[in-house]
Amino acid sequence: MLKLFRVNDDMISSKYPYRLNIYSKQVREEAVSNLVEESHMKCGYCESQLDKDKWRVNIEHIIPKRVNFSKVHPMNLARSLEKISEKSHTEINCLTELTMVDLPTVHDNLCFNYYNYIASCDTCNFAKERGHVIDGVQYKLLPTIDPYDEEFFPENLQWKQNGQVEGLDAINLGTLNIKCYRELIEILHLNRKSLVDSRSDKYRAVWSLCLQLTLCRDEYQMRGYDIDWSRIEGFSRLDKELDIASSYFAMKFELIFSRNSSILNLLHEKYGDFRSLTDLLVLVNNQR
């Protein structure tokens, strides 16, 4: 999962300040074009590639459109709604002071706002819609983990070579606690077998490719040749994997790229100077 940034959002939110009718052809074309650009043509949650047909891309509600208000902690829901209100410049004051009587109305007004949408795959969309029960207990909405949130840090997810992901006990938590990350993994089924297998296959393929290319370059250097990466057979495949729009970039960065100084230097040459995955994503966004 990557940290995401809005693109041309002011234009869309000014045209559709309240409800975004995603069933209108024109509106959907505009919204989906923006959302898939923001998520690098991948699911905003699991980083699987999305269908290029805009009508087949799911537009997921970050805060669910159906909420069991009797089960949700009002302060947590109000805090999440307040963030949408601030981004969209919707004038709703003192959201954190709203009562349970007010919340359904405010939720209905903000839930269909552009800032509550994210592009997702079919599986994550379905899992999130059906997955608000963990271990038989109704999911009580915590401060929503939103990949667009400035307090979301992908470094708080720990990737494993077998393709699994866990919530990491990390420093950069902001107002989000580690339970949020772990429950998000459970709700979205981010360790579902098909996804884990796909990530594991990708890890092995890219790790093997990086090893092969670095050994090849090291051998040339030992012989005194100063050879450009692009002249090494297989580099074009690696260059595609170094693209942030490639599948499972967060996993590849943490498990492979950041641990191989030669490959890390390639990323610096490609994008510029950065110190972490979040820094890199901010850098790429600023270059748009």
N, C-alpha and C positions, 0 to 999 in steps of 0.2 A: 504494500500500500504506500502510495506516494503522497507527499504534501501537495495539494492542488491550489491553483490561483485562478481567480476570475479573469476573463478576457472580454473586453467590450461590454462588460456587464451594465455599465451606466446607460448605454444606449438601449439595451433590452428592457432594463428595469424602468426606464423613463417612459418607454412605449407601453409597457404593461406593468404599472406600478403596484397593482394589487393581485388580481388573479391571472395566471398565465394559462390560457386555454390550450393545452397541449394536443387537443383533438382537432384544432384548426390547422389546416395544411400549411398556411403561411407562417403561423406562429410556431408550429412544430419545426419547420425547416430552419427558422432563425434560432430557436432555442437549442435544438439538437446540434446544429453546426457549432454553436458556441460551446456547449457542454462537452462534446467530444474533442474539441480543440483543447479545452481546459484539462481534460483527463488523458491527453495524448493518444486519443483513439483507443483507449483501453477502459475496462471497467474501473470505476473510481475506487472500488473496494479491493478486488482480487487481482487486478492488473492483467486479466485475460483480454485478448484482442476482441474488439467489438465488430459487429456486422457493419459493413459500409452502407447498407440500406438504412437510411435515417428512420424509416417507419418500423424497423425491427430493433432499434436501440431502445432499451428501457430507460425511461426518465423516472428515477427513484426519488421518493420524498425522504429527505434526511431525517426530519422529524415525521414519524408515521402519520398518514392522513387519518388513520383510525386509531384512536387512543382510548383505552379504558380508564376514564378519569377517576374512577373509584380506586384504582390500583396504582396510580401514578403520584409520585411525590410532587405537590404543586410548585414548590420552590425550584426543583430541577427543571420541570417543564417550562416554567416562567423564564428561567435563566436562558434556556435554549431559544425560546421565542424572542426574547429581548435581543439576542444577537442578530436575528433576522431583521428585527425592527430597526436596529441601528444601521445595518448594511443598506437596507432599502429606503432609509430615511422616512419610514412610516411613523407618524406621530402617535405613539401609544405610550403614555407616561406611566411610570411606576409599575412596570410589569411584575416586579418581584413582590409587590404589595397586593396583587390581584387575589381574589378569593376563588374558590372552586366554582362559584356561580359564574364568574367572569371568564374563566379560562377557556371553556369550550368555544365561546364566541371569538375570542382573540385567536385561538388556535385555528379556527375555521378561516379567519381572515388572512393569517400569515402562512398557513400550511401550503398554499398554492402559489406563494411568491417565488420568483425566479431564484432567490437566494436559498431556497429550501430544496432545490433540485440538484441531482447529480446523475451522470450517465452511468448505467450499470448493466451487467450481463443478466441473462434470464435467471441463472441460478441464484445469484446474490439477491436479485429482486424478489424472487419467490421465498428464499430463506428468510429475508428480513421481514417480509409480510407475514410469514407464518411462524417466525422464530422468536417471538417475544415470550416464550416459556422456556425456562432453563431448569432442568431437574424437576419438572412438574410444577414449578412455581411461576406465577405470572411475573413477567419482567417489569420491574419498577424502573421507569425511565430515569437513568442517571444523566448528568450533564452530557448531552449528545456528543459522541465522537464524530466530528465532521472533518474530513480531509482538507476542507477549505479553512478550517479554524486556525487562527494564528497560534493557538496553544496546542495544536496537534503536532507531534514530532514523530516521524517514522522510525527514529532511532529507538523508540520505546517498544518496538516490536523485535523480537529475537528470532532470527531465521536459523533453521537447521539443515544440514546436508541431506537429510532424508525428505526434505520438502515441507516439513511442518513449521508452524510459526507459533510463538508464545508471546504473552505480554511480559516485558522485561521490567524488573525492579530498577528503574532508572531515575536520574536526577531531574531531567526536563519534563516535569509533569504538569506544571502550571496549576490550573484549578481542576484538571482532570486527574483522577486517581487511577492507580494501576488496575483496579477492578474494572474500570471503564474499558480499557484495552482488552482485558481478558474476556469480558462479557461480549464485546463486539465480535471477537473471534468465534465465540460460541454461537451467537445469534446468526452470523453470516455463514456459519459452517466453513470457515476458512481453512479448516483441516479436513475437509471432505476428501474422500479417497481419490477421486478423479483429479482434483486440483493438486493434492499432495504428489501424486504420481507425475503429473505434468511438470510441477516445479522441480521434482527430483531429477527427472530426465533432462530438464534444461540445465540444472546445476552441473550434472556430470558432463554434458556435452560442452558447455562453455568452459568449465574447469580444464577439461582435456585439451580444448582448443588453445586456451591461454598458456597452458604448460608447453604445448607443442611449439607455439610461436616464440615464447620467451627463450626456450632452449635453442631454437634455431638462431635467434638473434644473438644470444650469448656466444654461440659457436662462431658466428661470423666475426664478432668483436674480438674473440680470443685469437683469431687468425689475422687480426689487424685491419679488417674491413669495416668501414663505417657505412653500413647499409640502412637505407630508409625502411621503416616498417611496411610501407605500402608495397614494397617490392618482394616481400616475403609471401609465399603461397599460403593462402588461407586468411590473409589480412582482411579482405573484403567481408568475410563472414564475421570476423571479430568486430569490425567497424559497425556492422548492423546491430550487434549485441550491445555495443557501447552507447547506442542511441537510447535516450530516455523513453522514446515511444515503443521500444521493444518490450516483450512480455517479461514480467517479474523482475523489473530493473532493480527494485529495492533489495530483493534477495541477492541478486548477482553482485550488486555493489557491496553489500555487507560481507558476503561470504567469499567473494573472489577478487573483485577489482580493488577494494581497499586494502587487501592483504598482499597484493603483488605490486611492488614499487614501479616496475616497468609499465604495467597496465595502467596504474594510477597516473603516471606521467602522461600517458596517452590521453586520459580523460582531461587532464589539465590543459594539454595542447588543444583539445577539441572544444572545451568550454571556458577555460580560464582558471583562476586560482580559487580554491575552496578548501574548507577544512572538514566538512561533514556532508552527509547526504542532504540535509536540510539546506546548507549553504549552496550546494550544487543546484538544487531545485530553485532556490531564490535567484541564483545567477542566470539560469536558463530562462526563467520567467522575465527577468529584466531585459534579456536580449530579444524578446519578442517584439 
